[in-house]
Amino acid sequence: MPSPNDQLAAQGAWLRRQLAERGWTAEDLVQHAQAWAYRNHKGEIGMTRSYVSEWLSGKRGVSVRYAEILAGVLNVSTNQFIDGRASQAGKLDDVGTRRDFLRVAADAAVVAGVSPLIETLEASQDDLARVLGTARLGRRRLERLEHAAERYARLYSSSSPAAVGLGIRDHFRAISAALAQSQPAEHQRRMLVVSGRLAGLMSWLCYDLNRQALSLDYLDQGIEAADQANDPVLGAYLRASANRVASFEGDHRGIRDLGLAALDQVAGRSDVSARMLAWFHALVARGRSGTGDLSGTEAALSAAEHALGAGGRPPHGPELAFFDDTRLLALAGECYVHLRQPHQARIKLEEALTLIPAELFKRRASAEMDLARAFVQARQVGEGRALAKQPLALNQATPSGPLTQRARDFTLELTALR
């Protein structure tokens, strides 16, 4: 029979694999677990990163209460965490120390009937806050939700909806529930900003899962939150984000107009990051390329390049981390594909692909699909098909709105040659 240490080591290895598959850190797991607890228990859970580190290293077993939470977060059976504990509970030699024995016994007591006490503790969590006159959401919880919005925006470009979708959804629900409660004015404004950012992430998820109308619905909610928070920069970002759906639908003028409207909304403002301004100009370029406007496209690309290199702007948020010199280069290549200038497109895209790191697999796959389409336009169909094979397979395994759109456009390009 495996020793308890072997069981803990195996459990730690299994949990490390679960996090690696999702691209999560120990801190991410804590955040997901807290979001799950908000939804299912409406309270704090006391889980810390040090607990998770001990689970991952096999130094500590997962208690029954945390087993329920982790099972909910990872969508697995609680048996994954507590199998074998019943046989350990009565064998002090197997457990190893009195402290471990007491912990196992306490876990068994939870199963036997301590859960009503836990429910009472959770129901009482806001008692002190009410006495102190503090907000129900609480400063620390608000800061965690702000941090979560930043983290998911940072992770999204190198993750999949399956990996981050549930966490984004749970945090969106948490902030939505908090907004229904009475809050001080400053908390309310910050919560509205967080809800707007999380609504934008929900829109990304819907777009990647081919739910275009729902994607726009979430953007509408985010824009309303940004307007109520009096945050025109966030509002402009969210309005411009509708370009994804417009692009999917082939609405080139719509993309152009969204970029122009965003630029108009932030005109003269000093609190807009260089990357955000550059992205707005790039959207104008992308829209104009679809209408065949070569001079207008190149003028907008030049404006984007100038904005990206401008100094004296505030730092960009994680939502715009994706838009750097390399992304602008790839977007210029995409524009030349739409302008049906495959030679220019290849120059831009091939250079971009030498710069995009492998871990940004969705960005690389999009550039590869654009390059494959440029090959087909140049009548090098075999090369185009070969290049498209891997990103097409990736899109089947990890659905992505941009890849789905490019797969469709690539197929249309091939059909036009027949």
C-alpha positions in Angstrom: 0.0 0.0 0.0 1.4 3.5 -0.9 2.5 5.5 2.2 0.7 8.7 3.0 3.8 10.6 1.8 3.5 8.9 -1.5 -0.1 9.7 -1.7 0.5 13.4 -1.0 3.3 13.5 -3.5 1.1 11.9 -6.2 -1.7 14.3 -5.3 0.7 17.3 -5.5 2.0 16.1 -8.9 -1.6 15.7 -10.2 -2.5 19.2 -9.0 0.6 20.7 -10.6 -0.5 19.1 -13.9 -4.0 20.6 -13.5 -2.5 24.1 -13.0 -0.1 23.7 -15.9 -2.8 22.6 -18.3 -4.7 25.8 -17.4 -1.7 28.1 -17.4 -2.4 28.9 -13.7 -0.1 29.9 -10.9 -0.7 29.1 -7.2 -2.1 32.6 -6.8 -4.4 32.0 -9.8 -5.8 28.9 -8.1 -6.5 30.9 -4.9 -8.3 33.6 -6.9 -10.4 31.0 -8.8 -11.2 29.3 -5.5 -12.3 32.5 -3.9 -14.5 33.3 -6.9 -16.1 29.9 -6.6 -16.7 30.5 -2.9 -18.4 33.8 -3.6 -20.8 32.0 -5.8 -21.5 28.9 -3.8 -20.8 30.0 -0.2 -20.9 33.8 -0.3 -17.9 34.2 1.9 -14.2 34.2 2.4 -12.4 30.8 2.4 -9.1 31.5 4.1 -7.1 29.8 1.4 -3.7 31.2 0.9 -0.9 30.8 -1.6 1.3 29.1 1.0 -1.4 26.4 1.4 -1.4 25.8 -2.3 2.4 25.7 -2.4 2.3 23.0 0.3 -0.3 21.0 -1.6 1.7 21.2 -4.8 4.9 20.1 -3.1 3.2 17.2 -1.3 4.0 18.6 2.2 0.3 19.0 3.1 -2.9 17.2 2.4 -6.0 19.0 1.1 -8.7 19.2 3.9 -12.2 18.1 3.1 -13.6 21.6 3.0 -10.9 22.7 0.5 -11.4 19.5 -1.4 -15.0 20.6 -2.1 -13.8 24.0 -3.3 -11.0 22.6 -5.5 -13.2 20.0 -6.9 -15.7 22.7 -7.9 -13.0 24.9 -9.4 -11.3 22.1 -11.4 -14.5 20.3 -12.2 -13.4 17.0 -10.7 -14.6 14.6 -8.0 -13.7 15.4 -4.4 -12.4 11.8 -4.2 -9.4 13.1 -6.2 -8.4 14.8 -3.0 -9.7 12.7 -0.1 -9.4 9.1 -1.3 -7.6 7.0 1.3 -8.1 9.4 4.2 -10.5 7.1 6.0 -7.9 4.4 6.3 -5.4 6.9 7.5 -7.6 8.4 10.2 -7.2 5.5 12.6 -3.5 4.7 12.0 -1.3 7.2 13.8 1.9 5.4 12.5 0.7 5.8 8.9 -0.1 9.5 9.4 3.3 10.2 10.9 2.7 12.9 13.5 0.1 13.8 16.0 -0.5 17.1 14.2 -1.3 15.3 11.0 -3.5 12.9 12.8 -5.5 15.7 14.4 -5.9 17.4 11.0 -7.2 14.2 9.4 -9.6 13.7 12.4 -10.8 17.3 12.0 -11.5 16.7 8.3 -13.5 13.6 9.2 -15.5 15.7 11.7 -16.4 18.1 8.9 -17.8 15.3 6.9 -19.7 14.0 10.0 -21.5 17.3 10.6 -19.5 20.4 11.2 -20.8 21.9 8.0 -23.7 23.7 9.8 -21.0 25.5 11.9 -19.2 26.5 8.7 -22.4 27.9 7.2 -22.9 30.0 10.4 -19.4 31.3 10.2 -19.9 32.2 6.6 -23.2 33.9 7.3 -21.5 36.0 10.0 -18.6 37.2 7.9 -20.0 40.7 7.4 -21.1 41.3 11.0 -17.9 43.2 12.0 -18.0 45.1 8.7 -21.5 46.3 9.5 -20.5 47.4 13.0 -17.5 49.3 11.7 -19.6 50.9 9.0 -17.4 49.6 6.2 -18.7 48.6 2.8 -20.0 45.1 2.3 -17.6 44.5 -0.5 -14.6 45.5 1.6 -11.4 47.2 0.5 -9.4 44.0 0.2 -12.0 42.1 -1.8 -12.3 45.1 -4.1 -8.6 45.1 -4.6 -8.6 41.3 -5.4 -11.3 41.8 -8.0 -9.3 44.7 -9.5 -6.2 42.4 -9.6 -8.3 39.6 -11.1 -9.4 41.8 -14.0 -5.8 42.8 -14.7 -4.6 39.2 -14.4 -7.2 37.8 -16.8 -6.6 40.5 -19.3 -2.9 39.6 -19.2 -3.4 35.9 -19.4 -6.0 35.9 -22.2 -3.7 36.2 -25.1 -1.8 33.0 -24.2 -4.8 31.1 -22.8 -8.0 29.4 -24.0 -11.6 30.0 -23.0 -11.5 26.5 -21.3 -8.6 27.6 -19.2 -9.8 31.0 -18.0 -13.4 31.2 -18.9 -14.9 29.9 -15.6 -12.7 32.2 -13.6 -13.6 35.3 -15.6 -17.3 34.3 -15.3 -17.1 33.8 -11.6 -15.4 37.2 -11.0 -17.9 38.9 -13.3 -20.7 37.4 -11.2 -19.0 38.4 -8.0 -18.6 42.1 -9.0 -22.2 42.1 -10.4 -23.5 40.9 -7.0 -21.5 43.4 -5.2 -22.8 46.3 -7.3 -26.3 45.4 -6.1 -25.2 46.3 -2.5 -24.9 49.8 -1.1 -21.4 51.1 -1.4 -19.5 54.3 -0.6 -19.2 56.5 -3.7 -15.5 55.8 -4.3 -15.9 52.0 -3.9 -18.9 52.2 -6.3 -16.8 54.0 -9.0 -14.0 51.5 -8.7 -16.4 48.6 -8.8 -18.0 50.0 -12.0 -14.5 50.2 -13.6 -13.8 46.6 -12.6 -17.2 45.4 -13.9 -16.6 47.2 -17.2 -13.2 45.5 -17.6 -14.6 42.1 -16.7 -17.5 42.7 -19.1 -14.9 43.3 -21.8 -13.3 39.9 -20.9 -16.7 38.2 -21.0 -17.2 39.7 -24.5 -13.8 38.2 -25.6 -15.0 34.8 -24.3 -18.3 35.0 -26.2 -16.5 36.1 -29.4 -14.0 33.2 -29.2 -17.0 30.8 -28.7 -18.8 32.3 -31.7 -21.5 34.0 -29.7 -21.4 37.3 -31.5 -24.6 38.8 -30.3 -23.8 37.9 -26.7 -20.4 39.4 -27.1 -21.9 42.7 -28.1 -24.4 42.5 -25.2 -21.5 42.2 -22.7 -19.8 45.2 -24.4 -23.0 47.2 -24.0 -23.0 46.4 -20.3 -19.3 47.3 -19.9 -19.8 50.6 -21.8 -22.7 51.5 -19.5 -20.5 50.8 -16.4 -17.7 52.9 -17.9 -20.1 55.7 -18.5 -21.5 55.6 -15.0 -18.0 55.5 -13.6 -17.2 58.6 -15.8 -14.3 56.8 -17.4 -14.2 57.8 -21.1 -11.0 56.0 -21.8 -12.4 52.7 -20.7 -15.6 53.5 -22.6 -13.6 54.2 -25.8 -11.6 50.9 -25.4 -14.8 48.9 -24.9 -16.6 50.6 -27.9 -13.6 49.9 -30.1 -13.6 46.3 -28.9 -16.7 45.7 -31.0 -14.3 45.6 -34.0 -13.9 41.8 -33.3 -17.5 41.2 -34.3 -17.4 43.6 -37.1 -14.3 41.9 -38.4 -15.9 38.5 -38.1 -18.9 39.7 -40.1 -16.7 41.4 -42.8 -18.0 44.8 -41.9 -14.9 46.8 -42.9 -16.5 50.2 -42.8 -17.8 49.3 -39.3 -14.2 48.6 -38.1 -13.0 51.9 -39.6 -15.9 53.8 -37.9 -15.3 52.2 -34.5 -11.6 53.3 -34.7 -12.5 56.8 -35.7 -15.2 57.1 -33.0 -12.7 55.9 -30.3 -10.2 58.4 -31.5 -12.8 61.1 -31.3 -13.8 60.1 -27.8 -10.3 60.5 -26.4 -9.2 63.4 -28.5 -7.1 65.9 -26.5 -6.9 63.6 -23.5 -3.5 63.1 -21.8 -4.6 60.0 -19.8 -4.7 57.7 -22.8 -1.8 55.3 -23.2 0.4 55.3 -26.4 -0.7 51.7 -27.1 -4.4 52.5 -26.9 -4.0 55.4 -29.3 -2.0 53.3 -31.7 -4.6 50.5 -31.5 -7.4 52.9 -32.4 -5.4 54.2 -35.4 -4.6 50.6 -36.4 -8.3 49.8 -36.4 -8.9 52.6 -38.8 -6.2 51.2 -41.0 -7.7 47.7 -40.8 -11.1 49.0 -41.8 -9.8 51.1 -44.7 -7.8 48.1 -46.0 -11.0 46.1 -46.4 -12.5 48.9 -48.5 -9.5 49.0 -50.8 -8.3 52.4 -49.6 -4.5 52.0 -50.0 -3.5 55.6 -49.2 -5.9 55.8 -46.2 -4.6 52.5 -44.9 -1.0 53.5 -45.0 -1.7 56.9 -43.5 -3.5 55.2 -40.6 -0.7 52.7 -40.2 1.8 55.6 -40.1 -0.3 57.3 -37.4 -0.4 54.1 -35.4 3.4 53.8 -35.6 3.9 57.4 -34.6 1.5 57.0 -31.6 3.2 53.8 -30.4 6.5 55.6 -30.3 5.3 58.7 -28.5 6.5 59.5 -25.1 4.9 61.2 -22.1 1.9 59.0 -22.1 0.6 57.0 -19.1 1.5 53.2 -18.9 -0.8 50.9 -20.8 -3.1 48.5 -18.9 -3.0 44.7 -19.4 -5.8 44.9 -22.0 -3.4 46.6 -24.4 -0.3 44.4 -23.6 -0.9 42.6 -26.8 -0.5 45.7 -29.0 3.2 46.4 -29.4 5.5 46.9 -32.4 5.2 43.2 -33.4 1.4 43.2 -33.3 1.4 46.4 -35.4 3.7 44.7 -37.9 1.4 41.7 -38.1 -1.6 43.9 -38.5 0.1 45.8 -41.3 0.6 42.4 -43.0 -3.1 41.7 -42.5 -4.1 45.0 -44.0 -2.0 44.2 -47.2 -3.7 40.8 -47.4 -7.1 42.7 -47.5 -5.6 45.1 -50.0 -4.6 42.0 -52.1 -1.0 42.9 -52.1 0.6 39.6 -51.2 4.2 40.6 -51.6 3.9 43.4 -49.1 1.9 41.2 -46.8 4.5 38.5 -46.8 7.3 41.0 -45.9 5.4 42.2 -42.9 4.0 38.8 -41.7 7.3 36.9 -42.1 9.1 39.5 -40.1 6.4 39.5 -37.4 6.6 35.7 -37.1 10.3 35.9 -36.4 9.4 38.1 -33.4 6.3 36.5 -31.9 7.3 34.1 -29.1 6.0 30.5 -29.3 3.9 30.8 -26.1 1.7 33.4 -27.8 0.3 30.6 -29.8 -3.0 32.4 -30.8 -1.1 35.4 -32.1 1.3 33.3 -34.1 -1.5 31.2 -35.5 -3.4 34.3 -36.7 -0.3 35.7 -38.4 0.3 32.2 -40.0 -3.2 32.2 -41.4 -2.8 35.7 -42.8 0.5 34.6 -44.4 -1.1 31.4 -45.8 -3.8 33.6 -47.4 -1.1 35.8 -48.9 0.6 32.7 -50.5 -2.8 31.7 -52.0 -3.2 35.2 -53.4 0.2 34.8 -55.0 -1.0 31.5 -56.5 1.3 29.5 -54.3 -1.5 27.3 -53.1 0.6 24.4 -51.9 2.6 26.6 -49.6 -0.5 28.3 -48.3 -2.2 25.0 -47.5 0.9 23.6 -45.7 1.2 26.8 -43.6 -2.5 26.8 -42.7 -2.5 23.2 -41.5 -1.2 23.7 -38.0 -3.2 26.8 -37.0 -6.4 25.2 -38.4 -5.7 22.2 -36.2 -5.1 24.5 -33.2 -8.5 26.2 -33.8 -10.3 22.9 -33.7 -8.7 22.1 -30.3 -8.8 25.7 -28.9 -11.6 27.8 -30.5 -10.7 31.4 -31.2 -12.8 34.0 -32.9 -9.9 35.5 -35.0 -8.8 32.0 -36.1 -12.3 30.9 -37.0 -12.7 34.1 -39.1 -9.3 33.5 -40.8 -10.2 29.9 -41.5 -13.3 31.0 -43.2 -11.5 33.7 -45.2 -8.8 31.2 -46.2 -11.4 28.8 -47.5 -13.0 31.6 -49.5 -9.7 32.5 -51.0 -9.1 28.9 -52.1 -12.6 28.7 -53.5 -12.1 31.8 -55.6 -9.2 30.1 -57.5 -11.4 27.2 -58.6 
